[in-house]
Amino acid sequence: MARVSAQERRRQLVDAAFRVMGREGFAAATTRRVCAEAGASLAAFHYCFASKQELLVELTAQTMAGLVAARAGVHVGGSVTESLRSTLRGYWETVEQDPNRESVLMALTQHALREPALAGIAEQQYAAYHRTARETLEEIAAGCEVRWTLPVAQLARMLVVVTDGVTLAWLVDRDSDAALAALNAFADQLAGLAVAGS
């Protein structure tokens, strides 16, 4: 039987933690439960990670990187409104494709805010969200040859707040029509803050 490399074992443990949290909740993701899910021993866990907190840092980083990459698609075409609506629709598809990822990230964010060992993780997570939102708005403005009438950092924060809120509400009620209607309405309002001239 082929030996599993430390890097591969780390990946297996991170994937197992993600599955356990998505399926059973954050509290269920004990070291023993994660090891059982991964088919690994506790000794293997401690060879790969110094602590459960280190595993959570790695899980947050990997999940966030995948999420930011998936959301980075900007759809510029037609008017500012059409571009914003299309881009938000693309974002929404990533939410519906992997609801567990959203649930796990939200749970990790809440945990990181209360756990000193994870200080800075939530801040890094939201810095990445704000950066992605800012770049999205800048690309749409350039592609549509408009400029924003408010600072783009302020608009990016608004975008993150709205998408977070719509996502959380959808995780509760799974009403996709209502979620898309809210995103479209926000796109229309946001477009009103753009004026001609790049």
BELKAFEN-V303574 format. One record per pair of residues at least 24 apart in sequence whose C-alpha atoms are under 10 Angstrom apart, sorted by the first residue. I is the first residue (numbers start at 0). J is the second residue. If there is no record, write none. Layout:
<<I,J> <I,J>>
This chain:
<<4,47> <5,43> <5,44> <5,46> <5,47> <5,48> <6,47> <7,47> <8,37> <8,38> <8,39> <8,43> <8,44> <8,46> <8,47> <9,37> <9,43> <9,44> <9,46> <9,47> <9,48> <9,54> <9,57> <9,58> <10,37> <10,47> <10,54> <10,57> <10,58> <10,61> <11,36> <11,37> <11,38> <11,39> <12,36> <12,37> <12,38> <12,39> <12,43> <12,44> <12,47> <12,48> <12,54> <12,58> <13,37> <13,54> <13,55> <13,56> <13,57> <13,58> <13,59> <13,61> <13,62> <14,58> <14,61> <14,62> <15,58> <16,54> <16,55> <16,58> <16,103> <17,55> <17,58> <17,59> <17,62> <17,99> <17,100> <17,103> <17,104> <18,99> <18,100> <18,103> <19,103> <20,99> <20,100> <20,102> <20,103> <20,104> <20,106> <20,107> <21,97> <21,98> <21,99> <21,100> <21,101> <21,102> <21,103> <21,104> <21,106> <22,99> <22,102> <22,103> <24,99> <24,102> <24,103> <24,106> <25,102> <25,103> <25,105> <25,106> <25,107> <25,110> <26,106> <28,55> <30,54> <52,111> <52,114> <52,116> <52,117> <53,116> <53,117> <55,107> <55,110> <55,111> <55,117> <55,120> <56,107> <56,111> <56,116> <56,117> <56,118> <56,120> <58,103> <58,104> <58,107> <59,103> <59,104> <59,107> <59,108> <59,111> <59,120> <59,121> <59,123> <59,124> <60,104> <60,120> <60,123> <60,124> <62,100> <62,101> <62,103> <62,104> <62,124> <63,100> <63,101> <63,104> <63,123> <63,124> <63,125> <63,127> <63,128> <64,124> <64,127> <65,100> <66,90> <66,93> <66,94> <66,97> <66,100> <66,101> <66,104> <66,127> <66,128> <67,124> <67,127> <67,128> <67,130> <67,131> <67,132> <68,131> <69,93> <69,94> <70,94> <70,128> <70,131> <70,132> <70,135> <71,128> <71,131> <71,132> <71,134> <71,135> <72,131> <72,135> <73,132> <73,134> <73,135> <73,136> <73,138> <73,139> <74,135> <74,138> <74,139> <74,142> <75,135> <75,138> <75,139> <75,140> <75,141> <75,142> <75,143> <76,139> <76,142> <76,143> <77,142> <77,143> <78,139> <78,142> <78,143> <78,144> <78,145> <78,190> <79,136> <79,139> <79,140> <79,142> <79,143> <79,144> <79,145> <79,186> <79,187> <79,189> <79,190> <79,191> <79,192> <79,193> <79,194> <80,139> <80,143> <80,183> <80,184> <80,185> <80,186> <80,187> <80,188> <80,189> <80,190> <80,191> <80,193> <81,183> <81,186> <81,187> <81,190> <82,136> <82,139> <82,140> <82,142> <82,143> <82,186> <82,190> <83,135> <83,136> <83,139> <83,182> <83,183> <83,185> <83,186> <83,187> <83,189> <83,190> <84,179> <84,182> <84,183> <84,184> <84,185> <84,186> <84,187> <84,190> <85,183> <85,186> <86,135> <86,136> <86,139> <86,186> <87,158> <87,162> <87,179> <87,182> <87,183> <87,185> <87,186> <88,179> <88,182> <88,183> <90,162> <90,182> <91,162> <91,165> <91,166> <91,175> <91,178> <91,179> <91,182> <94,166> <94,169> <94,170> <95,166> <95,169> <95,170> <95,173> <95,175> <98,166> <98,169> <98,170> <98,173> <99,170> <101,163> <101,166> <101,167> <101,170> <102,166> <102,167> <102,170> <105,163> <105,167> <125,156> <125,159> <126,156> <128,155> <128,156> <128,158> <128,159> <129,153> <129,154> <129,155> <129,156> <129,157> <129,158> <129,159> <129,160> <130,155> <130,156> <130,159> <131,155> <131,159> <132,156> <132,157> <132,158> <132,159> <133,158> <133,159> <136,189> <137,197> <140,190> <140,193> <140,194> <140,195> <140,196> <140,197> <141,196> <141,197> <142,197> <143,193> <143,194> <143,195> <143,196> <143,197> <144,193> <144,194> <144,195> <144,196> <144,197> <145,190> <145,192> <145,193> <145,194> <145,195> <145,196> <145,197> <146,192> <146,193> <146,194> <146,195> <146,196> <146,197> <147,189> <147,190> <147,191> <147,192> <147,193> <147,194> <147,195> <147,196> <147,197> <148,191> <148,192> <148,193> <148,194> <149,192> <149,193> <154,189> <154,192> <157,185> <157,189> <158,182> <158,185> <158,186> <158,189> <161,185>>
